[in-house]
Amino acid sequence: MMNMSFEATAKKLFGVNYERLARTLFLELVVFWALRTAGFQVRISPSILYLMASTFSAGVMWQALSARDNGTNMENMFMLPFEGRTLVFSYVTALGCYTLLTKTAGLLAVALAVAPWNGAEVFGSVLCGINAILVSACVYSRKRLRAAVGPLWAAALLAAIFLLWKTAFLFPVLAVSCLAAILLLSQTDAYTFHRRPDKSKGVVRSRRRYSVWRYLARYLTAHKNYLVNTVAMWGVACVLPVLFGQMEARFVLPVGFGVLSLNTPICILLSCDPDLEQAARFLPGQGKAFCIPYCLFIFMCNLAADIIFLCSWQIQTGGITPLNVLTAAVFALLSAAGSVLLEWYCPVRGWKIESDLWHHPRKYVVPVMMLLLAGLVSMF
């Protein structure tokens, strides 16, 4: 029974014959050897490597658990006879394999290709990824205790990574955490993983005219993770001046504007919601009716991050001029226009789970273009 329920989820994620998994692993191997043979070396502390594996795996696993199409898949499983514990472990195992093999493995392929490492560090990184997957599933299934249990568990693991990474005690701590998560999952009701629709959000007051702005506001209210990602970009904007150090503003500020254009969720609204795309293309005036408000919305989000970046730079270093503010506005507008054009003419198709969409290579197109433009601006 566990094998059947595992394959039902795994084949949805990896393909009927697991062809997507094989293709992804091959690409990760190619990336590893390409970077390895390039000879570029960066020293990465084991604690940072463990932190990267833990946080990235936890984020991807949480996205996978929250995906709307997985809720539909769970409904189909509930129609068949099942044993609760078996379904929980098969479901978590399938999503965990997806997270570890297709996402975390790609991150580790890049990190291990450019940094010196040993077997213990590789084992520790994989163990951190597995632990993050199990803990995320455990916390996700306990919605009533999520606000209390999640932060405490995460804080304990972060303290262990930074305090014990030089000792032999870190691995036993991670093993105990994994065992605790497994024991809690064994007592978890399978229905807690089913994402139920919020009926209160379906009550919408009728209006005579459509409003893209009103829709975007409701969409962000219904998808809190999009707001969390935007707030995270504001945090990045605050610390970028510290990372750039004492470099000249005319070289660094355009680069910062390019980095801050990497706000994936708000730039993929059409790709992640085919119904919205279909409705938008049937609007009268199409591009003018939807794309212009959408572009202004992304522009405001990008500009907010750029302004926070400039304020942080002014506080820590000083020397911000009106020309810098104008440059921030231009970069925010160009990145917004580029994101909307990609969504309108080249939406991402064929994705199996929302996490695939968030980590699609297309999300780097606009930031790379902005970084190239930043190089040109710095020269002149």
N, C-alpha and C positions, 0 to 999 in steps of 0.2 A: 504493500500500500504506500509506503514512504517513497519507494522508487517511482511509482506512478505519479504521485503528487509532485515530486521533485522534477520529473521530466516535463510535466505540464507547464511549470513556470520556467524551467531552464530552456526549453525549446522556443518559448515565446521570446526569451531574451537573446539566445544565441543562434536561433534558426533551427529548422527541423532536423538537419544533420550536423548541427553545431558548426556550421560553416563560418558564421560571424566570429565565433571564438577563435577558430583556427586562423582566420585572416588577421584578427587583432593581435594575437600572439606573434605572428610572423612580422607584422609591422613594428611591434615593440622590440623584437630582436634586431630588426634592421636599424632602428633608431639607436639602439644601444651600441652596435658595432660601428655605425657611422660616426657617432660622437666619440667613441673610444679611440678609433683610428685617427681622428682629427688631432689628437694630442693636447686638447684643451683641458687644463686641470684646475679645479677649484677645491679648496679644503673645506669640507663640511663636517662639523662636529657631530659625533654620534647622537648626542641629545637632540640636535636640530633635525637630523635624519629621522629619529624616532617620532619627534613632534610632527614633522611633515606627514609621515605615514599615518599617524593616529588621526590628526585633524582632517586630512583629506579623505581618508576612508570613512570616518564618521559622517562627514558632510554628504558624500556620495550615497552612503547607505540610507541616510535620512531622506534624501531626495527620492531614492528608489522606493522606500516604504510609503512615502507621501504621494507617489504618482497616482493620478486618477485612473489610468488604464489598469493598474494593478488591482484596484478595488473591483473592477469588473471581472478580472480573472479570479479573484477570491470568491465572488458571488457564484461563478460557475462551479468552483470546487465545493461550495457549501450545498449545492444541489445534489451532490453524490454522497453516499455513506462515507464517513471519515472518522478517524480517531483523533481527538483534539491535539494531543502531544505530537503525534506523527505529522500532522499537517503543519503545526508550528515549526518544527525542526526542518521539515522539507522546504517550506517556504523561506525561512531565514537562510538555510544553506544555499538555496538557489540564488537569492539576492546577494548573499555574501560572496559566492563564487563570481557573480557578475561584477561586484565592486572590486574584489581583490585582483581578478585576472584581467579585467578590461580597463580599469581605471588606476588603481594603486600600482599595478605592475608597470604601467606606462610612466607614472611619476618616478618610481624607483629605477626604471631603465635609464631615464635621463640623469637622475642624481648619481647613480652608481657608475655611469659612463664617464662623468667628468670629475669624479672624486675618488681618491684612494679608499679602499675598504678591505675588510676581511670577512671571514665566514660568520663570526659572531655578530657583526653589525648587520649583515644580511638577515640572519635569523631573527635578530631583535626587531628589525624593521617589519618583517613578515608577521611576527608575533604581535607587534603593536597594531598592525592593520587588522588582524583577526580579532584582537581584543576590542578595538574600536567598533568593529562590525557587530559583535555580540552585545556590547554595552548599548549601542545605538538601538538595536532591536529590542532590548530589554526595557530601556527607558521609553521608547516609543509606545510600547504596549501598555505602559502604566500611565495613562493620561492624567489621572487624578494626582499622582505623585510626581509627575514629570518636572514641575517647577522646583520641587525640593530635592528629589533624588538626583536628577541629571547634573545640576551644577556641582553638587558635593562630590559625586563620583568622578566627574571630569577634573575637578580641582585636585582630588587625591591622585589621580593618574598623572596629571601634569607635574605635581610635586615629586612623585616617584621618578619620573623621567629626568627631571633636572637635578635631583639630589642623589639618585642611585645609579646613574648611567655609567659611572666609572667602577662600580662595584658589581659583585656577582649576585646581589639581592634583587636587581631589577627584574630579571626573568621570572623568579618565583612569585614576585608581586603581580606581574602580568598574568601568570598562570592561575593564580588565585582569583584574580578579577575575571578571567575567562570562565573558570569553574563556577563562580558565583552567578555570573550571567546565565550560564547553561542551566543551573539549578532553578533560577527564577523563571527562565523560559519554559522549563518543564512543568511549571505550575500556572502557565499563562493560557488563557482562553483564546482559541484561534480567532474568535470574532473580534477581538480587540485590534486585529490588524486590518480589519475591513474599514475603509474610509467611507463613512456615511455622509450623505449630503446634508448640509445645514438648511433645513426647511425655512428658517427665518430669513435667509438670504434670497429665497425665491419670491418673497413678497415684495414686489417692486411697484411703486405707484406709476400708473400709466401717464404718459406725456404725449403731447401732440407732435413734437419734433424730436428727432434723435439728437444726441449730443455725444460726440466722441470723447470730450473731456469728462463727462459724467461717467461714461463707460470705463475709462481708464482709472478714474478714482475708485469705482466699485471693484474693478479687477484687482487693484493693489490692496484694497481692503480685504478681499477674499483670499489673497495669496500673500500671507505675511512674510514668507521667505523672500519674496521680491524686495520688500521693504528692508528686511534684514541685510540683504546683499548691498542695497544702496547705502545703508548706514555704515556697513563695513568699508565701502569705498570712501566714505567721509573720514573714517578712521585712518585709512591708508593715506589720504590727503594730509592728515595732521602729522604723520610720521615721515613722509617723504623728505621734508627739509633736513631731518636728522640723518637720513640715509645718504643724501647727496652731499652732506658735509659743507665744506667751505668753497665749493665750486662756484664759478661765476653764474649769476642769474641768467644772463642771456643765453648760455648754453643749456642750463638745466631746466629752466621753467617750461620751455616747449616740450621737452621730454616728459616732464611731469604731466602736462596736459594730455599727451598721447597715452600715457599709462592709465590715467583716470578715465579714459574713454572706454575701458574694458568693463563695462557694466552689462554683463550678458543678459540677465532676465528681461530687462525692459526693452531690449533690442530684438527679441524673438517672439513678440506677441502673436504675430500672424503664423509663424511656424508652429508654435505650440498649441494653437487653437484653430484647427481647420474650419470650424464653423464660423468663427469670426472672420477668417479670410474670405470665405464664400459670401458672407453678408456684406463685407466691405467692398468686394468687387461688384456687387449688385447695387451699391449706392449710386444715386444720381450724381454725376460729376466725379465719381470714383476717387481719383488721385487728390483732387482738391478737397473733397469731403472728408477723407480719412487721413491721407498722408500728411497734409499740412499740419493739422492738429497733433498728429502723432510725432511729427518732426519737432514741433515746438515743445512737446512734452519731454522728449529725450534731451532736447537742447537745455531745458530748464534743469533737468537732473544733472547733466554734465556740467553746466555752468555753476550749479551749487557746489559740486565737488571742487571745481577749479577755484572758486572764490575762497573756500575753506583752505585750500592749498596755498593761495596767495596770502591769506591772513596769517597762516602758520609760518610762512616764510618771513613775513614782515615782522612778526613777533620774535622769531629766533635769529634772523639775519638782518632784515631791513633792506631798504633800497628798492622797494616796489614802486614803479612808475605808472602813469596812465597808459603808456604803451603796452605794459605787461597785462593790464586789465583788458585792453582791446584785443591783444593776442589770445587771451583766454576765451573771450567771447567768440572769436573767429574759429578757434579750434573746437569749441563746443558745438558751434553751428555746423561746421564741416563734418564732424564725426556723427552728429545726429542725422544729417542729410544722407551720409553714406550708409548708415545703418538702416534707414527707412528704404532707400533704394534697393539694398540687398534683400530686405524682407519682401518688398513688392515684386521685384523681378526674379529673385532667386531664393524663394523660401526653401527651408530645409524639409525634405520629404523622406519618407521611409524609415523614420526613427521608431524604435520599439518602446522606449521608455523615456520619460522627460529628462533624465540624467544624460542620456545620449545627446539630447539637444543642447543642454547646458555646456557640454564639453565637446561640441562639434568643432572641427578645425576652422570652420567659417567664422567663428567668433573672433579670430585673430586678424581677419582681413582689414577691418577698419583701424584697429589700434596700430597695426604694422604700417599702414598708409600714413597715419598720424605721426608715427615715429620717424618715418622717412621725411615727412614734411618738416618735422622738428629739426632734423639735421640740416635741411636747406635754410630754415629760418635762422638757425644758429650761425651758419656761415655768413649770412648777410646782415 
